[in-house]
Amino acid sequence: MKRHSTLSKSLVLTGLLLLLLTHGFAQLQDENKMEEKTGSTAAFSVGADLVSRYLWRGADYGNSPAIQPALAFSVEGFKAGFWGSYGLGQYSKQINDTTVANMGHYSEFDFYLSYTWKGFTVMAYDYFFPNSLNPNSGNKYFNFKKNTTGHTLEVCLSWAGPEKFPLQLYAGTLVYGADKDKDSAGVYGMGSGNNFSTYFEAAYQFNIKGFGVKPFVGGIPFGSAWYGPYGGVINTGLTVSKSIVVTRDFSLPVFGSVIANPQAESVFLVFGISL
Protein backbone atom coordinates (compact mmCIF):
# COMPACT_ATOMS: atom_id res chain seq x y z
CA MET A 1 0.00 0.00 0.00
CA LYS A 2 2.85 2.36 0.78
CA ARG A 3 4.24 1.94 -2.75
CA HIS A 4 0.90 2.90 -4.33
CA SER A 5 0.56 5.88 -2.00
CA THR A 6 4.01 7.13 -2.93
CA LEU A 7 3.27 6.68 -6.64
CA SER A 8 -0.02 8.59 -6.32
CA LYS A 9 1.74 11.47 -4.58
CA SER A 10 4.37 11.54 -7.34
CA LEU A 11 1.71 11.64 -10.07
CA VAL A 12 -0.22 14.44 -8.33
CA LEU A 13 2.98 16.43 -7.84
CA THR A 14 3.94 15.81 -11.46
CA GLY A 15 0.58 17.13 -12.65
CA LEU A 16 0.82 20.28 -10.53
CA LEU A 17 4.36 20.95 -11.67
CA LEU A 18 3.33 20.47 -15.29
CA LEU A 19 0.52 23.02 -14.99
CA LEU A 20 2.76 25.59 -13.29
CA LEU A 21 5.70 25.08 -15.63
CA THR A 22 3.55 25.13 -18.76
CA HIS A 23 1.95 28.43 -17.72
CA GLY A 24 5.28 30.00 -16.75
CA PHE A 25 7.16 28.89 -19.83
CA ALA A 26 4.29 29.88 -22.12
CA GLN A 27 4.59 33.44 -20.82
CA LEU A 28 8.38 33.34 -21.18
CA GLN A 29 8.21 31.98 -24.71
CA ASP A 30 5.64 34.61 -25.70
CA GLU A 31 7.93 37.38 -24.46
CA ASN A 32 11.31 36.29 -25.76
CA LYS A 33 10.96 32.84 -27.40
CA MET A 34 12.96 31.20 -24.59
CA GLU A 35 16.10 33.02 -25.61
CA GLU A 36 17.75 36.23 -24.41
CA LYS A 37 20.11 37.31 -27.16
CA THR A 38 23.23 39.23 -26.21
CA GLY A 39 24.49 39.79 -29.75
CA SER A 40 24.18 38.57 -33.28
CA THR A 41 25.77 35.18 -32.50
CA ALA A 42 25.60 34.88 -28.69
CA ALA A 43 22.56 33.65 -26.79
CA PHE A 44 21.32 32.22 -23.52
CA SER A 45 18.84 29.35 -23.49
CA VAL A 46 16.81 27.91 -20.64
CA GLY A 47 14.34 25.03 -20.50
CA ALA A 48 13.34 21.82 -18.79
CA ASP A 49 12.05 18.33 -19.51
CA LEU A 50 9.46 16.53 -17.41
CA VAL A 51 9.86 12.77 -17.84
CA SER A 52 8.06 9.70 -16.52
CA ARG A 53 11.45 8.04 -15.94
CA TYR A 54 15.06 9.16 -16.30
CA LEU A 55 16.64 6.66 -18.70
CA TRP A 56 20.29 7.10 -19.65
CA ARG A 57 22.22 4.66 -21.82
CA GLY A 58 19.90 1.77 -21.06
CA ALA A 59 19.66 2.25 -17.29
CA ASP A 60 16.96 3.70 -15.02
CA TYR A 61 18.17 6.43 -12.66
CA GLY A 62 15.89 7.09 -9.70
CA ASN A 63 12.91 4.87 -10.65
CA SER A 64 10.67 7.93 -10.52
CA PRO A 65 9.27 10.78 -12.62
CA ALA A 66 11.84 13.57 -12.82
CA ILE A 67 12.23 17.23 -13.69
CA GLN A 68 15.34 18.00 -15.76
CA PRO A 69 16.29 21.70 -16.02
CA ALA A 70 18.90 23.06 -18.44
CA LEU A 71 20.72 26.37 -18.80
CA ALA A 72 23.27 27.19 -21.50
CA PHE A 73 25.19 29.98 -23.20
CA SER A 74 26.40 29.72 -26.79
CA VAL A 75 28.49 31.90 -29.07
CA GLU A 76 29.64 30.94 -32.57
CA GLY A 77 30.35 27.20 -32.30
CA PHE A 78 31.10 27.23 -28.58
CA LYS A 79 28.61 26.24 -25.90
CA ALA A 80 28.74 26.01 -22.10
CA GLY A 81 25.86 24.67 -20.09
CA PHE A 82 24.40 23.05 -17.00
CA TRP A 83 21.99 20.13 -16.91
CA GLY A 84 20.32 18.44 -13.97
CA SER A 85 17.84 15.73 -13.05
CA TYR A 86 15.80 15.65 -9.84
CA GLY A 87 13.53 12.73 -9.01
CA LEU A 88 10.00 13.52 -7.84
CA GLY A 89 9.78 10.36 -5.76
CA GLN A 90 12.09 8.42 -3.45
CA TYR A 91 13.76 5.24 -4.60
CA SER A 92 15.48 2.27 -2.96
CA LYS A 93 18.54 0.23 -3.88
CA GLN A 94 19.08 -3.50 -3.34
CA ILE A 95 22.38 -3.83 -1.45
CA ASN A 96 22.33 -7.61 -1.02
CA ASP A 97 19.83 -10.46 -0.56
CA THR A 98 18.58 -9.11 2.77
CA THR A 99 19.26 -5.35 2.67
CA VAL A 100 17.40 -2.58 0.82
CA ALA A 101 18.68 0.98 1.32
CA ASN A 102 16.66 4.18 1.08
CA MET A 103 18.44 6.41 -1.45
CA GLY A 104 16.24 9.49 -1.11
CA HIS A 105 15.35 11.51 -4.22
CA TYR A 106 17.75 10.96 -7.11
CA SER A 107 19.68 14.10 -8.08
CA GLU A 108 22.29 14.90 -10.71
CA PHE A 109 24.15 18.11 -11.56
CA ASP A 110 26.24 18.22 -14.76
CA PHE A 111 28.39 20.82 -16.50
CA TYR A 112 29.64 20.68 -20.09
CA LEU A 113 31.69 22.56 -22.66
CA SER A 114 31.44 21.90 -26.39
CA TYR A 115 32.52 23.16 -29.78
CA THR A 116 30.72 22.34 -33.05
CA TRP A 117 32.21 22.68 -36.52
CA LYS A 118 30.79 21.32 -39.78
CA GLY A 119 28.68 18.67 -38.08
CA PHE A 120 31.38 17.54 -35.64
CA THR A 121 31.08 18.31 -31.93
CA VAL A 122 33.83 17.90 -29.35
CA MET A 123 32.58 17.93 -25.76
CA ALA A 124 33.86 17.63 -22.20
CA TYR A 125 31.13 16.55 -19.77
CA ASP A 126 31.33 16.55 -15.97
CA TYR A 127 28.84 14.23 -14.19
CA PHE A 128 28.16 14.82 -10.50
CA PHE A 129 25.64 13.14 -8.19
CA PRO A 130 24.88 15.02 -4.96
CA ASN A 131 24.05 13.17 -1.76
CA SER A 132 20.32 12.50 -2.25
CA LEU A 133 19.50 12.22 1.46
CA ASN A 134 21.56 15.22 2.57
CA PRO A 135 22.92 17.40 -0.27
CA ASN A 136 25.12 19.39 2.15
CA SER A 137 27.14 16.44 3.45
CA GLY A 138 29.09 13.45 2.15
CA ASN A 139 29.81 13.90 -1.55
CA LYS A 140 31.36 17.38 -1.81
CA TYR A 141 31.19 19.20 -5.14
CA PHE A 142 34.59 20.88 -4.85
CA ASN A 143 36.45 17.66 -4.07
CA PHE A 144 38.39 16.76 -7.23
CA LYS A 145 40.87 14.31 -5.68
CA LYS A 146 41.40 11.29 -7.90
CA ASN A 147 40.41 8.57 -5.42
CA THR A 148 37.62 10.34 -3.50
CA THR A 149 35.92 12.71 -5.96
CA GLY A 150 32.27 12.26 -6.89
CA HIS A 151 32.91 13.84 -10.29
CA THR A 152 33.34 11.82 -13.46
CA LEU A 153 34.72 13.51 -16.58
CA GLU A 154 33.80 12.25 -20.05
CA VAL A 155 35.41 13.32 -23.32
CA CYS A 156 33.07 12.92 -26.29
CA LEU A 157 33.05 13.24 -30.06
CA SER A 158 29.84 13.27 -32.12
CA TRP A 159 28.88 13.81 -35.73
CA ALA A 160 25.50 14.82 -37.19
CA GLY A 161 24.95 14.27 -40.89
CA PRO A 162 23.21 16.69 -43.26
CA GLU A 163 19.43 16.85 -43.73
CA LYS A 164 19.59 14.43 -46.66
CA PHE A 165 21.49 11.88 -44.54
CA PRO A 166 20.56 12.57 -40.87
CA LEU A 167 22.80 9.92 -39.32
CA GLN A 168 24.08 10.71 -35.82
CA LEU A 169 27.22 9.08 -34.36
CA TYR A 170 28.56 9.41 -30.82
CA ALA A 171 31.59 8.13 -28.89
CA GLY A 172 32.46 9.00 -25.30
CA THR A 173 35.09 7.81 -22.80
CA LEU A 174 35.19 8.44 -19.05
CA VAL A 175 38.72 9.70 -18.42
CA TYR A 176 38.80 10.81 -14.77
CA GLY A 177 37.03 10.40 -11.47
CA ALA A 178 34.49 7.89 -10.18
CA ASP A 179 35.02 5.22 -12.85
CA LYS A 180 37.30 2.55 -11.42
CA ASP A 181 38.53 -0.70 -12.93
CA LYS A 182 38.29 -4.24 -11.53
CA ASP A 183 39.61 -5.33 -8.14
CA SER A 184 41.40 -8.62 -7.47
CA ALA A 185 38.04 -10.42 -7.44
CA GLY A 186 37.19 -9.08 -10.90
CA VAL A 187 34.48 -6.65 -9.78
CA TYR A 188 34.28 -3.47 -11.86
CA GLY A 189 34.22 -0.20 -9.92
CA MET A 190 36.20 -1.57 -6.95
CA GLY A 191 39.73 -1.21 -8.30
CA SER A 192 42.16 1.69 -7.86
CA GLY A 193 42.81 2.62 -11.49
CA ASN A 194 40.60 4.35 -14.03
CA ASN A 195 38.52 1.98 -16.18
CA PHE A 196 38.12 4.36 -19.16
CA SER A 197 34.55 3.13 -19.68
CA THR A 198 33.53 3.83 -23.28
CA TYR A 199 30.14 4.14 -24.94
CA PHE A 200 29.24 4.26 -28.65
CA GLU A 201 25.88 5.15 -30.18
CA ALA A 202 24.36 5.50 -33.65
CA ALA A 203 20.97 7.07 -34.42
CA TYR A 204 19.03 8.13 -37.48
CA GLN A 205 16.62 11.09 -37.25
CA PHE A 206 13.80 11.56 -39.79
CA ASN A 207 10.21 12.86 -40.01
CA ILE A 208 6.95 11.12 -40.88
CA LYS A 209 3.80 13.26 -41.22
CA GLY A 210 4.73 15.75 -38.52
CA PHE A 211 6.35 13.22 -36.18
CA GLY A 212 10.07 13.08 -35.48
CA VAL A 213 11.30 9.49 -35.50
CA LYS A 214 14.69 8.36 -34.20
CA PRO A 215 15.80 4.72 -33.93
CA PHE A 216 19.06 4.26 -32.03
CA VAL A 217 21.49 1.63 -30.79
CA GLY A 218 24.33 1.99 -28.28
CA GLY A 219 26.90 -0.32 -26.79
CA ILE A 220 30.17 -0.75 -24.90
CA PRO A 221 33.40 -2.51 -25.99
CA PHE A 222 34.22 -3.91 -22.52
CA GLY A 223 32.82 -4.16 -18.99
CA SER A 224 32.16 -1.23 -16.69
CA ALA A 225 30.58 -0.44 -13.34
CA TRP A 226 28.69 2.32 -15.14
CA TYR A 227 27.19 0.27 -17.98
CA GLY A 228 27.45 -3.50 -17.58
CA PRO A 229 29.80 -6.41 -16.77
CA TYR A 230 30.87 -7.14 -20.35
CA GLY A 231 30.93 -5.64 -23.85
CA GLY A 232 27.80 -5.58 -25.98
CA VAL A 233 24.61 -3.66 -26.77
CA ILE A 234 23.16 -1.94 -23.69
CA ASN A 235 20.81 0.66 -25.18
CA THR A 236 18.55 0.35 -28.21
CA GLY A 237 15.10 1.61 -29.07
CA LEU A 238 12.96 4.21 -30.77
CA THR A 239 12.00 7.78 -29.88
CA VAL A 240 8.98 9.49 -31.47
CA SER A 241 8.40 13.21 -30.90
CA LYS A 242 5.82 15.81 -31.90
CA SER A 243 5.17 19.47 -31.18
CA ILE A 244 1.58 20.05 -30.04
CA VAL A 245 0.20 23.51 -30.83
CA VAL A 246 -1.41 25.02 -27.71
CA THR A 247 -1.87 28.64 -28.83
CA ARG A 248 -0.76 30.72 -31.79
CA ASP A 249 2.48 31.61 -30.00
CA PHE A 250 3.10 28.50 -27.92
CA SER A 251 3.61 24.84 -28.71
CA LEU A 252 4.42 21.94 -26.40
CA PRO A 253 6.99 19.38 -27.60
CA VAL A 254 6.25 15.85 -26.34
CA PHE A 255 8.08 12.59 -26.91
CA GLY A 256 7.84 8.91 -26.16
CA SER A 257 10.58 6.29 -26.15
CA VAL A 258 10.62 2.52 -26.03
CA ILE A 259 14.04 1.41 -24.79
CA ALA A 260 15.63 -2.00 -24.29
CA ASN A 261 18.87 -3.04 -22.62
CA PRO A 262 19.69 -6.49 -24.06
CA GLN A 263 22.57 -7.05 -21.67
CA ALA A 264 20.44 -6.40 -18.56
CA GLU A 265 17.36 -7.94 -20.22
CA SER A 266 15.25 -4.90 -19.28
CA VAL A 267 12.73 -2.77 -21.19
CA PHE A 268 11.27 0.69 -20.57
CA LEU A 269 8.51 2.92 -21.95
CA VAL A 270 9.10 6.60 -21.28
CA PHE A 271 7.02 9.73 -21.87
CA GLY A 272 8.36 13.29 -21.70
CA ILE A 273 7.44 16.93 -22.19
CA SER A 274 9.94 19.65 -23.12
CA LEU A 275 9.33 23.12 -21.72
C-alpha positions as CSV (number, residue, x, y, z in Angstrom):
1,M,0.0,0.0,0.0
2,K,2.9,2.4,0.8
3,R,4.2,1.9,-2.8
4,H,0.9,2.9,-4.3
5,S,0.6,5.9,-2.0
6,T,4.0,7.1,-2.9
7,L,3.3,6.7,-6.6
8,S,0.0,8.6,-6.3
9,K,1.7,11.5,-4.6
10,S,4.4,11.5,-7.3
11,L,1.7,11.6,-10.1
12,V,-0.2,14.4,-8.3
13,L,3.0,16.4,-7.8
14,T,3.9,15.8,-11.5
15,G,0.6,17.1,-12.7
16,L,0.8,20.3,-10.5
17,L,4.4,21.0,-11.7
18,L,3.3,20.5,-15.3
19,L,0.5,23.0,-15.0
20,L,2.8,25.6,-13.3
21,L,5.7,25.1,-15.6
22,T,3.5,25.1,-18.8
23,H,2.0,28.4,-17.7
24,G,5.3,30.0,-16.8
25,F,7.2,28.9,-19.8
26,A,4.3,29.9,-22.1
27,Q,4.6,33.4,-20.8
28,L,8.4,33.3,-21.2
29,Q,8.2,32.0,-24.7
30,D,5.6,34.6,-25.7
31,E,7.9,37.4,-24.5
32,N,11.3,36.3,-25.8
33,K,11.0,32.8,-27.4
34,M,13.0,31.2,-24.6
35,E,16.1,33.0,-25.6
36,E,17.7,36.2,-24.4
37,K,20.1,37.3,-27.2
38,T,23.2,39.2,-26.2
39,G,24.5,39.8,-29.7
40,S,24.2,38.6,-33.3
41,T,25.8,35.2,-32.5
42,A,25.6,34.9,-28.7
43,A,22.6,33.7,-26.8
44,F,21.3,32.2,-23.5
45,S,18.8,29.4,-23.5
46,V,16.8,27.9,-20.6
47,G,14.3,25.0,-20.5
48,A,13.3,21.8,-18.8
49,D,12.1,18.3,-19.5
50,L,9.5,16.5,-17.4
51,V,9.9,12.8,-17.8
52,S,8.1,9.7,-16.5
53,R,11.4,8.0,-15.9
54,Y,15.1,9.2,-16.3
55,L,16.6,6.7,-18.7
56,W,20.3,7.1,-19.7
57,R,22.2,4.7,-21.8
58,G,19.9,1.8,-21.1
59,A,19.7,2.3,-17.3
60,D,17.0,3.7,-15.0
61,Y,18.2,6.4,-12.7
62,G,15.9,7.1,-9.7
63,N,12.9,4.9,-10.7
64,S,10.7,7.9,-10.5
65,P,9.3,10.8,-12.6
66,A,11.8,13.6,-12.8
67,I,12.2,17.2,-13.7
68,Q,15.3,18.0,-15.8
69,P,16.3,21.7,-16.0
70,A,18.9,23.1,-18.4
71,L,20.7,26.4,-18.8
72,A,23.3,27.2,-21.5
73,F,25.2,30.0,-23.2
74,S,26.4,29.7,-26.8
75,V,28.5,31.9,-29.1
76,E,29.6,30.9,-32.6
77,G,30.4,27.2,-32.3
78,F,31.1,27.2,-28.6
79,K,28.6,26.2,-25.9
80,A,28.7,26.0,-22.1
81,G,25.9,24.7,-20.1
82,F,24.4,23.0,-17.0
83,W,22.0,20.1,-16.9
84,G,20.3,18.4,-14.0
85,S,17.8,15.7,-13.0
86,Y,15.8,15.7,-9.8
87,G,13.5,12.7,-9.0
88,L,10.0,13.5,-7.8
89,G,9.8,10.4,-5.8
90,Q,12.1,8.4,-3.5
91,Y,13.8,5.2,-4.6
92,S,15.5,2.3,-3.0
93,K,18.5,0.2,-3.9
94,Q,19.1,-3.5,-3.3
95,I,22.4,-3.8,-1.5
96,N,22.3,-7.6,-1.0
97,D,19.8,-10.5,-0.6
98,T,18.6,-9.1,2.8
99,T,19.3,-5.3,2.7
100,V,17.4,-2.6,0.8
101,A,18.7,1.0,1.3
102,N,16.7,4.2,1.1
103,M,18.4,6.4,-1.4
104,G,16.2,9.5,-1.1
105,H,15.3,11.5,-4.2
106,Y,17.7,11.0,-7.1
107,S,19.7,14.1,-8.1
108,E,22.3,14.9,-10.7
109,F,24.2,18.1,-11.6
110,D,26.2,18.2,-14.8
111,F,28.4,20.8,-16.5
112,Y,29.6,20.7,-20.1
113,L,31.7,22.6,-22.7
114,S,31.4,21.9,-26.4
115,Y,32.5,23.2,-29.8
116,T,30.7,22.3,-33.0
117,W,32.2,22.7,-36.5
118,K,30.8,21.3,-39.8
119,G,28.7,18.7,-38.1
120,F,31.4,17.5,-35.6
121,T,31.1,18.3,-31.9
122,V,33.8,17.9,-29.3
123,M,32.6,17.9,-25.8
124,A,33.9,17.6,-22.2
125,Y,31.1,16.5,-19.8
126,D,31.3,16.6,-16.0
127,Y,28.8,14.2,-14.2
128,F,28.2,14.8,-10.5
129,F,25.6,13.1,-8.2
130,P,24.9,15.0,-5.0
131,N,24.1,13.2,-1.8
132,S,20.3,12.5,-2.2
133,L,19.5,12.2,1.5
134,N,21.6,15.2,2.6
135,P,22.9,17.4,-0.3
136,N,25.1,19.4,2.2
137,S,27.1,16.4,3.5
138,G,29.1,13.5,2.1
139,N,29.8,13.9,-1.5
140,K,31.4,17.4,-1.8
141,Y,31.2,19.2,-5.1
142,F,34.6,20.9,-4.8
143,N,36.5,17.7,-4.1
144,F,38.4,16.8,-7.2
145,K,40.9,14.3,-5.7
146,K,41.4,11.3,-7.9
147,N,40.4,8.6,-5.4
148,T,37.6,10.3,-3.5
149,T,35.9,12.7,-6.0
150,G,32.3,12.3,-6.9
151,H,32.9,13.8,-10.3
152,T,33.3,11.8,-13.5
153,L,34.7,13.5,-16.6
154,E,33.8,12.2,-20.0
155,V,35.4,13.3,-23.3
156,C,33.1,12.9,-26.3
157,L,33.1,13.2,-30.1
158,S,29.8,13.3,-32.1
159,W,28.9,13.8,-35.7
160,A,25.5,14.8,-37.2
161,G,24.9,14.3,-40.9
162,P,23.2,16.7,-43.3
163,E,19.4,16.9,-43.7
164,K,19.6,14.4,-46.7
165,F,21.5,11.9,-44.5
166,P,20.6,12.6,-40.9
167,L,22.8,9.9,-39.3
168,Q,24.1,10.7,-35.8
169,L,27.2,9.1,-34.4
170,Y,28.6,9.4,-30.8
171,A,31.6,8.1,-28.9
172,G,32.5,9.0,-25.3
173,T,35.1,7.8,-22.8
174,L,35.2,8.4,-19.0
175,V,38.7,9.7,-18.4
176,Y,38.8,10.8,-14.8
177,G,37.0,10.4,-11.5
178,A,34.5,7.9,-10.2
179,D,35.0,5.2,-12.9
180,K,37.3,2.6,-11.4
181,D,38.5,-0.7,-12.9
182,K,38.3,-4.2,-11.5
183,D,39.6,-5.3,-8.1
184,S,41.4,-8.6,-7.5
185,A,38.0,-10.4,-7.4
186,G,37.2,-9.1,-10.9
187,V,34.5,-6.7,-9.8
188,Y,34.3,-3.5,-11.9
189,G,34.2,-0.2,-9.9
190,M,36.2,-1.6,-6.9
191,G,39.7,-1.2,-8.3
192,S,42.2,1.7,-7.9
193,G,42.8,2.6,-11.5
194,N,40.6,4.4,-14.0
195,N,38.5,2.0,-16.2
196,F,38.1,4.4,-19.2
197,S,34.6,3.1,-19.7
198,T,33.5,3.8,-23.3
199,Y,30.1,4.1,-24.9
200,F,29.2,4.3,-28.6
201,E,25.9,5.2,-30.2
202,A,24.4,5.5,-33.6
203,A,21.0,7.1,-34.4
204,Y,19.0,8.1,-37.5
205,Q,16.6,11.1,-37.2
206,F,13.8,11.6,-39.8
207,N,10.2,12.9,-40.0
208,I,7.0,11.1,-40.9
209,K,3.8,13.3,-41.2
210,G,4.7,15.7,-38.5
211,F,6.3,13.2,-36.2
212,G,10.1,13.1,-35.5
213,V,11.3,9.5,-35.5
214,K,14.7,8.4,-34.2
215,P,15.8,4.7,-33.9
216,F,19.1,4.3,-32.0
217,V,21.5,1.6,-30.8
218,G,24.3,2.0,-28.3
219,G,26.9,-0.3,-26.8
220,I,30.2,-0.7,-24.9
221,P,33.4,-2.5,-26.0
222,F,34.2,-3.9,-22.5
223,G,32.8,-4.2,-19.0
224,S,32.2,-1.2,-16.7
225,A,30.6,-0.4,-13.3
226,W,28.7,2.3,-15.1
227,Y,27.2,0.3,-18.0
228,G,27.4,-3.5,-17.6
229,P,29.8,-6.4,-16.8
230,Y,30.9,-7.1,-20.4
231,G,30.9,-5.6,-23.8
232,G,27.8,-5.6,-26.0
233,V,24.6,-3.7,-26.8
234,I,23.2,-1.9,-23.7
235,N,20.8,0.7,-25.2
236,T,18.5,0.3,-28.2
237,G,15.1,1.6,-29.1
238,L,13.0,4.2,-30.8
239,T,12.0,7.8,-29.9
240,V,9.0,9.5,-31.5
241,S,8.4,13.2,-30.9
242,K,5.8,15.8,-31.9
243,S,5.2,19.5,-31.2
244,I,1.6,20.0,-30.0
245,V,0.2,23.5,-30.8
246,V,-1.4,25.0,-27.7
247,T,-1.9,28.6,-28.8
248,R,-0.8,30.7,-31.8
249,D,2.5,31.6,-30.0
250,F,3.1,28.5,-27.9
251,S,3.6,24.8,-28.7
252,L,4.4,21.9,-26.4
253,P,7.0,19.4,-27.6
254,V,6.3,15.9,-26.3
255,F,8.1,12.6,-26.9
256,G,7.8,8.9,-26.2
257,S,10.6,6.3,-26.2
258,V,10.6,2.5,-26.0
259,I,14.0,1.4,-24.8
260,A,15.6,-2.0,-24.3
261,N,18.9,-3.0,-22.6
262,P,19.7,-6.5,-24.1
263,Q,22.6,-7.1,-21.7
264,A,20.4,-6.4,-18.6
265,E,17.4,-7.9,-20.2
266,S,15.3,-4.9,-19.3
267,V,12.7,-2.8,-21.2
268,F,11.3,0.7,-20.6
269,L,8.5,2.9,-21.9
270,V,9.1,6.6,-21.3
271,F,7.0,9.7,-21.9
272,G,8.4,13.3,-21.7
273,I,7.4,16.9,-22.2
274,S,9.9,19.6,-23.1
275,L,9.3,23.1,-21.7
